């Protein structure tokens, strides 16, 4: 790493491979995240996406993370950058989360309320 480089991230990123559905221009892509923070997400797609593009992502946090039922979160994000393709032709996409909502289920509304309070405190 260069001595002059600075870490620009404001929030801690967690290396998490979570199932994700990305909605982009009325097309749906299934992928998984590489890392997630309260303000951003990084994942791979099989197509390029221009910086500034708005997209919608649905993430599923599995029981081993939530320590209860699986929790789904839908958020709107704006693409910050697209990395050069890997040999597999997958393109890394870094996006900033603009807003989010927990997708309610009948499972555990108390957990969802607690998660919402925690995320809002991090923003």
C-alpha positions in Angstrom: 0.0 0.0 0.0 1.3 3.5 -0.8 2.4 5.7 2.1 0.2 8.5 0.7 -3.0 6.5 0.5 -5.7 7.2 3.0 -8.5 5.0 4.1 -11.7 6.9 3.0 -14.2 4.5 4.5 -16.2 6.0 7.3 -17.7 2.8 8.5 -16.2 -0.6 9.2 -16.6 -3.2 6.5 -17.4 -6.8 7.2 -16.3 -9.5 4.9 -19.6 -11.3 4.4 -20.8 -13.4 1.6 -24.5 -12.9 1.7 -27.1 -13.9 -0.9 -28.2 -10.8 -2.8 -30.7 -9.9 -5.5 -29.8 -6.8 -7.5 -32.5 -5.0 -9.5 -31.1 -2.8 -12.2 -33.1 -1.3 -15.1 -36.0 -3.7 -14.6 -33.5 -6.7 -14.7 -32.8 -8.9 -11.7 -29.4 -10.4 -11.0 -28.6 -13.0 -8.3 -25.2 -12.6 -6.7 -23.6 -12.5 -3.3 -21.9 -9.7 -1.4 -18.2 -9.7 -0.7 -18.3 -7.1 2.0 -21.0 -4.9 3.7 -21.0 -1.9 6.0 -23.8 0.3 7.3 -23.2 2.7 4.3 -22.0 0.5 1.5 -21.8 -2.9 -0.2 -19.5 -4.6 -2.6 -20.6 -7.4 -5.0 -19.9 -8.9 -8.4 -22.1 -8.8 -11.5 -21.6 -10.3 -15.0 -22.1 -6.8 -16.5 -20.7 -3.4 -16.1 -22.7 -0.6 -14.3 -21.8 3.1 -14.7 -20.9 5.1 -11.6 -23.9 7.1 -10.5 -26.4 4.4 -11.5 -29.1 3.8 -8.9 -30.0 0.2 -8.1 -32.0 -1.8 -5.6 -30.5 -4.7 -3.6 -32.2 -7.2 -1.3 -29.8 -8.9 1.1 -30.6 -11.9 3.3 -28.9 -12.1 6.7 -28.9 -15.8 7.6 -29.7 -17.1 11.2 -26.0 -17.6 12.0 -25.6 -13.7 11.8 -28.9 -12.7 13.3 -28.9 -15.5 15.9 -32.6 -16.0 15.1 -34.6 -16.2 11.9 -33.2 -15.0 8.5 -33.7 -11.3 8.0 -34.1 -9.6 4.6 -33.2 -6.0 4.0 -34.0 -4.0 0.8 -32.0 -0.9 0.0 -31.5 1.6 -2.7 -27.8 2.2 -3.5 -25.8 4.4 -5.9 -22.9 2.9 -7.8 -19.6 4.5 -6.8 -17.3 2.5 -9.0 -17.0 -0.6 -11.2 -13.7 -2.5 -11.1 -12.1 -4.0 -14.1 -13.4 -7.5 -14.9 -11.8 -10.5 -13.3 -10.7 -13.4 -15.5 -14.1 -14.9 -14.8 -15.6 -11.8 -16.5 -17.2 -10.8 -13.2 -17.2 -7.0 -12.5 -16.8 -5.7 -9.0 -19.4 -3.1 -8.0 -19.0 -0.8 -5.0 -22.2 1.0 -4.1 -23.2 3.5 -1.4 -26.4 2.7 0.5 -28.8 5.6 0.3 -31.8 4.2 2.2 -33.1 0.8 3.4 -36.0 -1.0 4.9 -36.3 -4.3 6.7 -38.7 -6.6 5.0 -41.1 -7.7 7.6 -42.2 -11.2 8.2 -44.3 -12.9 10.8 -41.1 -14.3 12.4 -39.6 -11.9 14.9 -40.8 -8.2 14.7 -38.9 -7.3 17.9 -35.6 -8.4 16.3 -36.3 -6.3 13.2 -37.1 -3.2 15.3 -33.9 -3.7 17.2 -31.9 -4.0 14.0 -33.5 -0.9 12.6 -32.6 1.1 15.6 -29.0 -0.1 15.5 -28.6 0.7 11.8 -30.1 4.1 12.2 -27.6 4.8 15.0 -24.8 3.9 12.6 -25.9 6.3 9.9 
